[in-house]
Amino acid sequence: MKKIKHKKLLKMARLEADKAINSAFDEVHRIAETKTGDITPFQVLKMEELTEDLAKLITAQVWQNL
């Protein structure tokens, strides 16, 4: 198995985490039959923190299994 660089793995995890979080918002809005709307600066900050935390968790879990 080819070992990926940690930095590249984290970058990929960030992209996937961002897609997953956006998909969750889209799906819940679809179920609620609402449109995505305005987001507050605090909500933007929280989403960025969640994305980073999730990316780090994914990266750590994958890294330990390489």
PDB file of N, CA, C, O and CB in Angstrom:
ATOM      1  N   MET A   1       0.838  -1.181   0.000  1.00  0.00           N
ATOM      2  CA  MET A   1       0.000   0.000   0.000  1.00  0.00           C
ATOM      3  C   MET A   1       0.884   1.246   0.000  1.00  0.00           C
ATOM      4  O   MET A   1       1.832   1.345   0.779  1.00  0.00           O
ATOM      5  CB  MET A   1      -0.953  -0.003   1.216  1.00  0.00           C
ATOM      6  N   LYS A   2       0.569   2.181  -0.867  1.00  0.00           N
ATOM      7  CA  LYS A   2       1.309   3.425  -0.956  1.00  0.00           C
ATOM      8  C   LYS A   2       0.871   4.353   0.178  1.00  0.00           C
ATOM      9  O   LYS A   2      -0.320   4.574   0.395  1.00  0.00           O
ATOM     10  CB  LYS A   2       1.097   4.097  -2.336  1.00  0.00           C
ATOM     11  N   LYS A   3       1.838   4.877   0.877  1.00  0.00           N
ATOM     12  CA  LYS A   3       1.528   5.772   1.986  1.00  0.00           C
ATOM     13  C   LYS A   3       1.368   7.197   1.474  1.00  0.00           C
ATOM     14  O   LYS A   3       2.261   7.737   0.821  1.00  0.00           O
ATOM     15  CB  LYS A   3       2.627   5.706   3.066  1.00  0.00           C
ATOM     16  N   ILE A   4       0.244   7.787   1.769  1.00  0.00           N
ATOM     17  CA  ILE A   4      -0.061   9.154   1.368  1.00  0.00           C
ATOM     18  C   ILE A   4       0.546  10.116   2.386  1.00  0.00           C
ATOM     19  O   ILE A   4       0.693   9.771   3.558  1.00  0.00           O
ATOM     20  CB  ILE A   4      -1.598   9.372   1.244  1.00  0.00           C
ATOM     21  N   LYS A   5       0.893  11.305   1.946  1.00  0.00           N
ATOM     22  CA  LYS A   5       1.424  12.310   2.865  1.00  0.00           C
ATOM     23  C   LYS A   5       0.296  12.831   3.751  1.00  0.00           C
ATOM     24  O   LYS A   5      -0.839  13.001   3.305  1.00  0.00           O
ATOM     25  CB  LYS A   5       2.096  13.477   2.085  1.00  0.00           C
ATOM     26  N   HIS A   6       0.631  13.078   5.001  1.00  0.00           N
ATOM     27  CA  HIS A   6      -0.357  13.525   5.986  1.00  0.00           C
ATOM     28  C   HIS A   6      -1.056  14.807   5.530  1.00  0.00           C
ATOM     29  O   HIS A   6      -2.275  14.925   5.657  1.00  0.00           O
ATOM     30  CB  HIS A   6       0.313  13.749   7.350  1.00  0.00           C
ATOM     31  N   LYS A   7      -0.297  15.761   5.003  1.00  0.00           N
ATOM     32  CA  LYS A   7      -0.854  17.036   4.558  1.00  0.00           C
ATOM     33  C   LYS A   7      -1.872  16.840   3.441  1.00  0.00           C
ATOM     34  O   LYS A   7      -2.918  17.488   3.427  1.00  0.00           O
ATOM     35  CB  LYS A   7       0.261  17.966   4.090  1.00  0.00           C
ATOM     36  N   LYS A   8      -1.564  15.949   2.507  1.00  0.00           N
ATOM     37  CA  LYS A   8      -2.479  15.673   1.398  1.00  0.00           C
ATOM     38  C   LYS A   8      -3.731  14.968   1.913  1.00  0.00           C
ATOM     39  O   LYS A   8      -4.837  15.262   1.461  1.00  0.00           O
ATOM     40  CB  LYS A   8      -1.784  14.813   0.316  1.00  0.00           C
ATOM     41  N   LEU A   9      -3.564  14.055   2.841  1.00  0.00           N
ATOM     42  CA  LEU A   9      -4.694  13.351   3.423  1.00  0.00           C
ATOM     43  C   LEU A   9      -5.627  14.332   4.127  1.00  0.00           C
ATOM     44  O   LEU A   9      -6.846  14.242   3.976  1.00  0.00           O
ATOM     45  CB  LEU A   9      -4.210  12.273   4.402  1.00  0.00           C
ATOM     46  N   LEU A  10      -5.069  15.267   4.896  1.00  0.00           N
ATOM     47  CA  LEU A  10      -5.877  16.268   5.589  1.00  0.00           C
ATOM     48  C   LEU A  10      -6.623  17.154   4.598  1.00  0.00           C
ATOM     49  O   LEU A  10      -7.789  17.483   4.817  1.00  0.00           O
ATOM     50  CB  LEU A  10      -4.998  17.125   6.500  1.00  0.00           C
ATOM     51  N   LYS A  11      -5.963  17.540   3.517  1.00  0.00           N
ATOM     52  CA  LYS A  11      -6.611  18.358   2.489  1.00  0.00           C
ATOM     53  C   LYS A  11      -7.794  17.615   1.880  1.00  0.00           C
ATOM     54  O   LYS A  11      -8.867  18.191   1.701  1.00  0.00           O
ATOM     55  CB  LYS A  11      -5.604  18.745   1.390  1.00  0.00           C
ATOM     56  N   MET A  12      -7.603  16.348   1.565  1.00  0.00           N
ATOM     57  CA  MET A  12      -8.684  15.534   1.008  1.00  0.00           C
ATOM     58  C   MET A  12      -9.821  15.371   2.014  1.00  0.00           C
ATOM     59  O   MET A  12     -10.995  15.420   1.647  1.00  0.00           O
ATOM     60  CB  MET A  12      -8.154  14.158   0.584  1.00  0.00           C
ATOM     61  N   ALA A  13      -9.468  15.179   3.276  1.00  0.00           N
ATOM     62  CA  ALA A  13     -10.477  15.028   4.319  1.00  0.00           C
ATOM     63  C   ALA A  13     -11.287  16.309   4.480  1.00  0.00           C
ATOM     64  O   ALA A  13     -12.496  16.252   4.703  1.00  0.00           O
ATOM     65  CB  ALA A  13      -9.819  14.647   5.648  1.00  0.00           C
ATOM     66  N   ARG A  14     -10.637  17.458   4.371  1.00  0.00           N
ATOM     67  CA  ARG A  14     -11.359  18.741   4.460  1.00  0.00           C
ATOM     68  C   ARG A  14     -12.392  18.853   3.344  1.00  0.00           C
ATOM     69  O   ARG A  14     -13.533  19.252   3.580  1.00  0.00           O
ATOM     70  CB  ARG A  14     -10.369  19.933   4.388  1.00  0.00           C
ATOM     71  N   LEU A  15     -11.989  18.500   2.141  1.00  0.00           N
ATOM     72  CA  LEU A  15     -12.913  18.572   1.007  1.00  0.00           C
ATOM     73  C   LEU A  15     -14.108  17.649   1.212  1.00  0.00           C
ATOM     74  O   LEU A  15     -15.248  18.041   0.966  1.00  0.00           O
ATOM     75  CB  LEU A  15     -12.191  18.212  -0.296  1.00  0.00           C
ATOM     76  N   GLU A  16     -13.850  16.430   1.660  1.00  0.00           N
ATOM     77  CA  GLU A  16     -14.928  15.463   1.878  1.00  0.00           C
ATOM     78  C   GLU A  16     -15.822  15.867   3.043  1.00  0.00           C
ATOM     79  O   GLU A  16     -17.038  15.687   2.981  1.00  0.00           O
ATOM     80  CB  GLU A  16     -14.348  14.076   2.129  1.00  0.00           C
ATOM     81  N   ALA A  17     -15.230  16.412   4.108  1.00  0.00           N
ATOM     82  CA  ALA A  17     -16.022  16.868   5.256  1.00  0.00           C
ATOM     83  C   ALA A  17     -16.929  18.014   4.835  1.00  0.00           C
ATOM     84  O   ALA A  17     -18.100  18.054   5.211  1.00  0.00           O
ATOM     85  CB  ALA A  17     -15.103  17.309   6.423  1.00  0.00           C
ATOM     86  N   ASP A  18     -16.396  18.934   4.065  1.00  0.00           N
ATOM     87  CA  ASP A  18     -17.187  20.065   3.585  1.00  0.00           C
ATOM     88  C   ASP A  18     -18.362  19.582   2.738  1.00  0.00           C
ATOM     89  O   ASP A  18     -19.485  20.059   2.899  1.00  0.00           O
ATOM     90  CB  ASP A  18     -16.309  21.030   2.773  1.00  0.00           C
ATOM     91  N   LYS A  19     -18.104  18.640   1.840  1.00  0.00           N
ATOM     92  CA  LYS A  19     -19.177  18.094   1.003  1.00  0.00           C
ATOM     93  C   LYS A  19     -20.241  17.397   1.853  1.00  0.00           C
ATOM     94  O   LYS A  19     -21.437  17.536   1.597  1.00  0.00           O
ATOM     95  CB  LYS A  19     -18.600  17.110  -0.031  1.00  0.00           C
ATOM     96  N   ALA A  20     -19.800  16.649   2.864  1.00  0.00           N
ATOM     97  CA  ALA A  20     -20.740  15.920   3.719  1.00  0.00           C
ATOM     98  C   ALA A  20     -21.621  16.876   4.521  1.00  0.00           C
ATOM     99  O   ALA A  20     -22.827  16.657   4.639  1.00  0.00           O
ATOM    100  CB  ALA A  20     -19.981  14.989   4.670  1.00  0.00           C
ATOM    101  N   ILE A  21     -21.029  17.929   5.070  1.00  0.00           N
ATOM    102  CA  ILE A  21     -21.802  18.898   5.847  1.00  0.00           C
ATOM    103  C   ILE A  21     -22.793  19.628   4.951  1.00  0.00           C
ATOM    104  O   ILE A  21     -23.952  19.804   5.326  1.00  0.00           O
ATOM    105  CB  ILE A  21     -20.868  19.908   6.543  1.00  0.00           C
ATOM    106  N   ASN A  22     -22.353  20.052   3.776  1.00  0.00           N
ATOM    107  CA  ASN A  22     -23.267  20.715   2.840  1.00  0.00           C
ATOM    108  C   ASN A  22     -24.386  19.788   2.406  1.00  0.00           C
ATOM    109  O   ASN A  22     -25.532  20.217   2.269  1.00  0.00           O
ATOM    110  CB  ASN A  22     -22.508  21.214   1.616  1.00  0.00           C
ATOM    111  N   SER A  23     -24.068  18.536   2.191  1.00  0.00           N
ATOM    112  CA  SER A  23     -25.076  17.548   1.812  1.00  0.00           C
ATOM    113  C   SER A  23     -26.109  17.357   2.927  1.00  0.00           C
ATOM    114  O   SER A  23     -27.300  17.209   2.652  1.00  0.00           O
ATOM    115  CB  SER A  23     -24.406  16.207   1.476  1.00  0.00           C
ATOM    116  N   ALA A  24     -25.658  17.360   4.168  1.00  0.00           N
ATOM    117  CA  ALA A  24     -26.581  17.218   5.299  1.00  0.00           C
ATOM    118  C   ALA A  24     -27.550  18.395   5.345  1.00  0.00           C
ATOM    119  O   ALA A  24     -28.750  18.204   5.541  1.00  0.00           O
ATOM    120  CB  ALA A  24     -25.802  17.116   6.631  1.00  0.00           C
ATOM    121  N   PHE A  25     -27.037  19.607   5.164  1.00  0.00           N
ATOM    122  CA  PHE A  25     -27.911  20.783   5.139  1.00  0.00           C
ATOM    123  C   PHE A  25     -28.924  20.669   3.998  1.00  0.00           C
ATOM    124  O   PHE A  25     -30.118  20.891   4.195  1.00  0.00           O
ATOM    125  CB  PHE A  25     -27.076  22.078   4.990  1.00  0.00           C
ATOM    126  N   ASP A  26     -28.439  20.325   2.818  1.00  0.00           N
ATOM    127  CA  ASP A  26     -29.330  20.199   1.663  1.00  0.00           C
ATOM    128  C   ASP A  26     -30.416  19.160   1.902  1.00  0.00           C
ATOM    129  O   ASP A  26     -31.580  19.388   1.575  1.00  0.00           O
ATOM    130  CB  ASP A  26     -28.532  19.834   0.418  1.00  0.00           C
ATOM    131  N   GLU A  27     -30.040  18.027   2.468  1.00  0.00           N
ATOM    132  CA  GLU A  27     -31.003  16.943   2.695  1.00  0.00           C
ATOM    133  C   GLU A  27     -32.054  17.340   3.734  1.00  0.00           C
ATOM    134  O   GLU A  27     -33.238  17.057   3.553  1.00  0.00           O
ATOM    135  CB  GLU A  27     -30.273  15.668   3.149  1.00  0.00           C
ATOM    136  N   VAL A  28     -31.638  17.983   4.804  1.00  0.00           N
ATOM    137  CA  VAL A  28     -32.597  18.388   5.835  1.00  0.00           C
ATOM    138  C   VAL A  28     -33.533  19.467   5.289  1.00  0.00           C
ATOM    139  O   VAL A  28     -34.729  19.454   5.580  1.00  0.00           O
ATOM    140  CB  VAL A  28     -31.859  18.902   7.098  1.00  0.00           C
ATOM    141  N   HIS A  29     -33.002  20.388   4.508  1.00  0.00           N
ATOM    142  CA  HIS A  29     -33.869  21.380   3.870  1.00  0.00           C
ATOM    143  C   HIS A  29     -34.848  20.707   2.915  1.00  0.00           C
ATOM    144  O   HIS A  29     -36.012  21.100   2.839  1.00  0.00           O
ATOM    145  CB  HIS A  29     -33.030  22.428   3.118  1.00  0.00           C
ATOM    146  N   ARG A  30     -34.385  19.700   2.191  1.00  0.00           N
ATOM    147  CA  ARG A  30     -35.277  18.980   1.267  1.00  0.00           C
ATOM    148  C   ARG A  30     -36.395  18.310   2.046  1.00  0.00           C
ATOM    149  O   ARG A  30     -37.560  18.410   1.660  1.00  0.00           O
ATOM    150  CB  ARG A  30     -34.491  17.927   0.443  1.00  0.00           C
ATOM    151  N   ILE A  31     -36.065  17.630   3.132  1.00  0.00           N
ATOM    152  CA  ILE A  31     -37.064  16.945   3.950  1.00  0.00           C
ATOM    153  C   ILE A  31     -38.057  17.953   4.535  1.00  0.00           C
ATOM    154  O   ILE A  31     -39.259  17.693   4.589  1.00  0.00           O
ATOM    155  CB  ILE A  31     -36.382  16.143   5.082  1.00  0.00           C
ATOM    156  N   ALA A  32     -37.546  19.095   4.969  1.00  0.00           N
ATOM    157  CA  ALA A  32     -38.405  20.121   5.582  1.00  0.00           C
ATOM    158  C   ALA A  32     -39.132  20.958   4.528  1.00  0.00           C
ATOM    159  O   ALA A  32     -39.961  21.808   4.854  1.00  0.00           O
ATOM    160  CB  ALA A  32     -37.571  21.039   6.483  1.00  0.00           C
ATOM    161  N   GLU A  33     -38.811  20.705   3.278  1.00  0.00           N
ATOM    162  CA  GLU A  33     -39.393  21.442   2.153  1.00  0.00           C
ATOM    163  C   GLU A  33     -39.143  22.942   2.285  1.00  0.00           C
ATOM    164  O   GLU A  33     -40.039  23.763   2.087  1.00  0.00           O
ATOM    165  CB  GLU A  33     -40.899  21.169   2.059  1.00  0.00           C
ATOM    166  N   THR A  34     -37.903  23.273   2.623  1.00  0.00           N
ATOM    167  CA  THR A  34     -37.468  24.661   2.713  1.00  0.00           C
ATOM    168  C   THR A  34     -36.300  24.863   1.771  1.00  0.00           C
ATOM    169  O   THR A  34     -35.708  23.905   1.273  1.00  0.00           O
ATOM    170  CB  THR A  34     -37.080  25.041   4.167  1.00  0.00           C
ATOM    171  N   LYS A  35     -35.983  26.109   1.537  1.00  0.00           N
ATOM    172  CA  LYS A  35     -34.814  26.445   0.733  1.00  0.00           C
ATOM    173  C   LYS A  35     -33.691  26.845   1.674  1.00  0.00           C
ATOM    174  O   LYS A  35     -33.923  27.401   2.748  1.00  0.00           O
ATOM    175  CB  LYS A  35     -35.129  27.586  -0.284  1.00  0.00           C
ATOM    176  N   THR A  36     -32.483  26.554   1.252  1.00  0.00           N
ATOM    177  CA  THR A  36     -31.371  27.040   2.049  1.00  0.00           C
ATOM    178  C   THR A  36     -31.423  28.551   2.019  1.00  0.00           C
ATOM    179  O   THR A  36     -31.726  29.150   0.987  1.00  0.00           O
ATOM    180  CB  THR A  36     -30.000  26.504   1.524  1.00  0.00           C
ATOM    181  N   GLY A  37     -31.133  29.159   3.133  1.00  0.00           N
ATOM    182  CA  GLY A  37     -31.263  30.611   3.208  1.00  0.00           C
ATOM    183  C   GLY A  37     -30.016  31.256   3.754  1.00  0.00           C
ATOM    184  O   GLY A  37     -28.914  30.712   3.699  1.00  0.00           O
ATOM    185  N   ASP A  38     -30.235  32.429   4.280  1.00  0.00           N
ATOM    186  CA  ASP A  38     -29.125  33.186   4.848  1.00  0.00           C
ATOM    187  C   ASP A  38     -28.510  32.433   6.015  1.00  0.00           C
ATOM    188  O   ASP A  38     -29.183  31.691   6.731  1.00  0.00           O
ATOM    189  CB  ASP A  38     -29.591  34.575   5.300  1.00  0.00           C
ATOM    190  N   ILE A  39     -27.240  32.639   6.181  1.00  0.00           N
ATOM    191  CA  ILE A  39     -26.512  32.020   7.279  1.00  0.00           C
ATOM    192  C   ILE A  39     -25.796  33.137   8.040  1.00  0.00           C
ATOM    193  O   ILE A  39     -25.198  34.030   7.440  1.00  0.00           O
ATOM    194  CB  ILE A  39     -25.497  30.929   6.759  1.00  0.00           C
ATOM    195  N   THR A  40     -25.866  33.069   9.344  1.00  0.00           N
ATOM    196  CA  THR A  40     -25.261  34.122  10.164  1.00  0.00           C
ATOM    197  C   THR A  40     -23.741  33.949  10.202  1.00  0.00           C
ATOM    198  O   THR A  40     -23.231  32.858   9.945  1.00  0.00           O
ATOM    199  CB  THR A  40     -25.845  34.101  11.604  1.00  0.00           C
ATOM    200  N   PRO A  41     -23.028  35.015  10.519  1.00  0.00           N
ATOM    201  CA  PRO A  41     -21.573  34.893  10.660  1.00  0.00           C
ATOM    202  C   PRO A  41     -21.186  33.829  11.703  1.00  0.00           C
ATOM    203  O   PRO A  41     -20.207  33.105  11.520  1.00  0.00           O
ATOM    204  CB  PRO A  41     -20.970  36.252  11.051  1.00  0.00           C
ATOM    205  N   PHE A  42     -21.948  33.742  12.779  1.00  0.00           N
ATOM    206  CA  PHE A  42     -21.672  32.721  13.796  1.00  0.00           C
ATOM    207  C   PHE A  42     -21.850  31.319  13.222  1.00  0.00           C
ATOM    208  O   PHE A  42     -21.052  30.424  13.499  1.00  0.00           O
ATOM    209  CB  PHE A  42     -22.591  32.913  15.016  1.00  0.00           C
ATOM    210  N   GLN A  43     -22.902  31.130  12.418  1.00  0.00           N
ATOM    211  CA  GLN A  43     -23.127  29.822  11.798  1.00  0.00           C
ATOM    212  C   GLN A  43     -22.014  29.478  10.811  1.00  0.00           C
ATOM    213  O   GLN A  43     -21.610  28.319  10.714  1.00  0.00           O
ATOM    214  CB  GLN A  43     -24.485  29.796  11.087  1.00  0.00           C
ATOM    215  N   VAL A  44     -21.522  30.461  10.086  1.00  0.00           N
ATOM    216  CA  VAL A  44     -20.388  30.242   9.171  1.00  0.00           C
ATOM    217  C   VAL A  44     -19.176  29.778   9.967  1.00  0.00           C
ATOM    218  O   VAL A  44     -18.508  28.815   9.591  1.00  0.00           O
ATOM    219  CB  VAL A  44     -20.050  31.539   8.372  1.00  0.00           C
ATOM    220  N   LEU A  45     -18.899  30.465  11.061  1.00  0.00           N
ATOM    221  CA  LEU A  45     -17.775  30.105  11.916  1.00  0.00           C
ATOM    222  C   LEU A  45     -17.934  28.683  12.453  1.00  0.00           C
ATOM    223  O   LEU A  45     -16.981  27.904  12.435  1.00  0.00           O
ATOM    224  CB  LEU A  45     -17.646  31.100  13.076  1.00  0.00           C
ATOM    225  N   LYS A  46     -19.126  28.345  12.927  1.00  0.00           N
ATOM    226  CA  LYS A  46     -19.360  27.001  13.460  1.00  0.00           C
ATOM    227  C   LYS A  46     -19.190  25.939  12.375  1.00  0.00           C
ATOM    228  O   LYS A  46     -18.631  24.874  12.636  1.00  0.00           O
ATOM    229  CB  LYS A  46     -20.763  26.908  14.072  1.00  0.00           C
ATOM    230  N   MET A  47     -19.666  26.217  11.166  1.00  0.00           N
ATOM    231  CA  MET A  47     -19.511  25.255  10.064  1.00  0.00           C
ATOM    232  C   MET A  47     -18.038  25.060   9.723  1.00  0.00           C
ATOM    233  O   MET A  47     -17.605  23.938   9.461  1.00  0.00           O
ATOM    234  CB  MET A  47     -20.284  25.729   8.815  1.00  0.00           C
ATOM    235  N   GLU A  48     -17.270  26.140   9.726  1.00  0.00           N
ATOM    236  CA  GLU A  48     -15.838  26.028   9.459  1.00  0.00           C
ATOM    237  C   GLU A  48     -15.147  25.212  10.545  1.00  0.00           C
ATOM    238  O   GLU A  48     -14.279  24.389  10.251  1.00  0.00           O
ATOM    239  CB  GLU A  48     -15.199  27.421   9.356  1.00  0.00           C
ATOM    240  N   GLU A  49     -15.530  25.438  11.798  1.00  0.00           N
ATOM    241  CA  GLU A  49     -14.956  24.666  12.905  1.00  0.00           C
ATOM    242  C   GLU A  49     -15.333  23.189  12.797  1.00  0.00           C
ATOM    243  O   GLU A  49     -14.493  22.312  12.999  1.00  0.00           O
ATOM    244  CB  GLU A  49     -15.429  25.234  14.257  1.00  0.00           C
ATOM    245  N   LEU A  50     -16.591  22.920  12.479  1.00  0.00           N
ATOM    246  CA  LEU A  50     -17.033  21.529  12.322  1.00  0.00           C
ATOM    247  C   LEU A  50     -16.294  20.834  11.183  1.00  0.00           C
ATOM    248  O   LEU A  50     -15.877  19.683  11.309  1.00  0.00           O
ATOM    249  CB  LEU A  50     -18.544  21.477  12.071  1.00  0.00           C
ATOM    250  N   THR A  51     -16.141  21.542  10.082  1.00  0.00           N
ATOM    251  CA  THR A  51     -15.429  20.978   8.934  1.00  0.00           C
ATOM    252  C   THR A  51     -13.997  20.625   9.317  1.00  0.00           C
ATOM    253  O   THR A  51     -13.512  19.539   9.000  1.00  0.00           O
ATOM    254  CB  THR A  51     -15.437  21.964   7.751  1.00  0.00           C
ATOM    255  N   GLU A  52     -13.328  21.542   9.995  1.00  0.00           N
ATOM    256  CA  GLU A  52     -11.940  21.302  10.391  1.00  0.00           C
ATOM    257  C   GLU A  52     -11.840  20.169  11.410  1.00  0.00           C
ATOM    258  O   GLU A  52     -10.964  19.311  11.300  1.00  0.00           O
ATOM    259  CB  GLU A  52     -11.325  22.580  10.969  1.00  0.00           C
ATOM    260  N   ASP A  53     -12.732  20.162  12.397  1.00  0.00           N
ATOM    261  CA  ASP A  53     -12.721  19.093  13.406  1.00  0.00           C
ATOM    262  C   ASP A  53     -12.985  17.732  12.767  1.00  0.00           C
ATOM    263  O   ASP A  53     -12.311  16.752  13.085  1.00  0.00           O
ATOM    264  CB  ASP A  53     -13.771  19.372  14.496  1.00  0.00           C
ATOM    265  N   LEU A  54     -13.965  17.673  11.869  1.00  0.00           N
ATOM    266  CA  LEU A  54     -14.278  16.414  11.204  1.00  0.00           C
ATOM    267  C   LEU A  54     -13.116  15.966  10.323  1.00  0.00           C
ATOM    268  O   LEU A  54     -12.787  14.780  10.291  1.00  0.00           O
ATOM    269  CB  LEU A  54     -15.558  16.552  10.367  1.00  0.00           C
ATOM    270  N   ALA A  55     -12.494  16.896   9.613  1.00  0.00           N
ATOM    271  CA  ALA A  55     -11.350  16.558   8.761  1.00  0.00           C
ATOM    272  C   ALA A  55     -10.192  16.015   9.587  1.00  0.00           C
ATOM    273  O   ALA A  55      -9.542  15.048   9.191  1.00  0.00           O
ATOM    274  CB  ALA A  55     -10.894  17.787   7.964  1.00  0.00           C
ATOM    275  N   LYS A  56      -9.937  16.631  10.728  1.00  0.00           N
ATOM    276  CA  LYS A  56      -8.854  16.149  11.594  1.00  0.00           C
ATOM    277  C   LYS A  56      -9.162  14.775  12.157  1.00  0.00           C
ATOM    278  O   LYS A  56      -8.272  13.929  12.248  1.00  0.00           O
ATOM    279  CB  LYS A  56      -8.609  17.130  12.734  1.00  0.00           C
ATOM    280  N   LEU A  57     -10.412  14.540  12.537  1.00  0.00           N
ATOM    281  CA  LEU A  57     -10.810  13.225  13.043  1.00  0.00           C
ATOM    282  C   LEU A  57     -10.648  12.150  11.968  1.00  0.00           C
ATOM    283  O   LEU A  57     -10.094  11.082  12.224  1.00  0.00           O
ATOM    284  CB  LEU A  57     -12.265  13.260  13.538  1.00  0.00           C
ATOM    285  N   ILE A  58     -11.137  12.445  10.765  1.00  0.00           N
ATOM    286  CA  ILE A  58     -11.015  11.496   9.652  1.00  0.00           C
ATOM    287  C   ILE A  58      -9.546  11.215   9.358  1.00  0.00           C
ATOM    288  O   ILE A  58      -9.148  10.061   9.196  1.00  0.00           O
ATOM    289  CB  ILE A  58     -11.721  12.042   8.386  1.00  0.00           C
ATOM    290  N   THR A  59      -8.744  12.274   9.292  1.00  0.00           N
ATOM    291  CA  THR A  59      -7.322  12.127   9.000  1.00  0.00           C
ATOM    292  C   THR A  59      -6.628  11.271  10.055  1.00  0.00           C
ATOM    293  O   THR A  59      -5.853  10.376   9.716  1.00  0.00           O
ATOM    294  CB  THR A  59      -6.654  13.497   8.914  1.00  0.00           C
ATOM    295  N   ALA A  60      -6.899  11.538  11.326  1.00  0.00           N
ATOM    296  CA  ALA A  60      -6.271  10.764  12.402  1.00  0.00           C
ATOM    297  C   ALA A  60      -6.670   9.297  12.327  1.00  0.00           C
ATOM    298  O   ALA A  60      -5.831   8.414  12.507  1.00  0.00           O
ATOM    299  CB  ALA A  60      -6.652  11.341  13.771  1.00  0.00           C
ATOM    300  N   GLN A  61      -7.947   9.033  12.063  1.00  0.00           N
ATOM    301  CA  GLN A  61      -8.407   7.649  12.006  1.00  0.00           C
ATOM    302  C   GLN A  61      -7.789   6.914  10.824  1.00  0.00           C
ATOM    303  O   GLN A  61      -7.355   5.770  10.964  1.00  0.00           O
ATOM    304  CB  GLN A  61      -9.931   7.599  11.919  1.00  0.00           C
ATOM    305  N   VAL A  62      -7.746   7.560   9.659  1.00  0.00           N
ATOM    306  CA  VAL A  62      -7.158   6.928   8.480  1.00  0.00           C
ATOM    307  C   VAL A  62      -5.661   6.745   8.701  1.00  0.00           C
ATOM    308  O   VAL A  62      -5.122   5.680   8.402  1.00  0.00           O
ATOM    309  CB  VAL A  62      -7.425   7.773   7.203  1.00  0.00           C
ATOM    310  N   TRP A  63      -4.987   7.761   9.217  1.00  0.00           N
ATOM    311  CA  TRP A  63      -3.532   7.725   9.408  1.00  0.00           C
ATOM    312  C   TRP A  63      -3.131   6.571  10.298  1.00  0.00           C
ATOM    313  O   TRP A  63      -2.136   5.899  10.029  1.00  0.00           O
ATOM    314  CB  TRP A  63      -3.032   9.038  10.005  1.00  0.00           C
ATOM    315  N   GLN A  64      -3.895   6.328  11.364  1.00  0.00           N
ATOM    316  CA  GLN A  64      -3.531   5.250  12.294  1.00  0.00           C
ATOM    317  C   GLN A  64      -3.695   3.871  11.661  1.00  0.00           C
ATOM    318  O   GLN A  64      -3.157   2.884  12.162  1.00  0.00           O
ATOM    319  CB  GLN A  64      -4.379   5.337  13.560  1.00  0.00           C
ATOM    320  N   ASN A  65      -4.435   3.811  10.566  1.00  0.00           N
ATOM    321  CA  ASN A  65      -4.661   2.521   9.913  1.00  0.00           C
ATOM    322  C   ASN A  65      -3.794   2.319   8.664  1.00  0.00           C
ATOM    323  O   ASN A  65      -3.928   1.312   7.969  1.00  0.00           O
ATOM    324  CB  ASN A  65      -6.119   2.392   9.540  1.00  0.00           C
ATOM    325  N   LEU A  66      -2.919   3.263   8.389  1.00  0.00           N
ATOM    326  CA  LEU A  66      -2.008   3.087   7.244  1.00  0.00           C
ATOM    327  C   LEU A  66      -0.885   2.134   7.612  1.00  0.00           C
ATOM    328  O   LEU A  66      -0.016   1.856   6.785  1.00  0.00           O
ATOM    329  CB  LEU A  66      -1.425   4.448   6.785  1.00  0.00           C
TER     330      LEU A  66
END
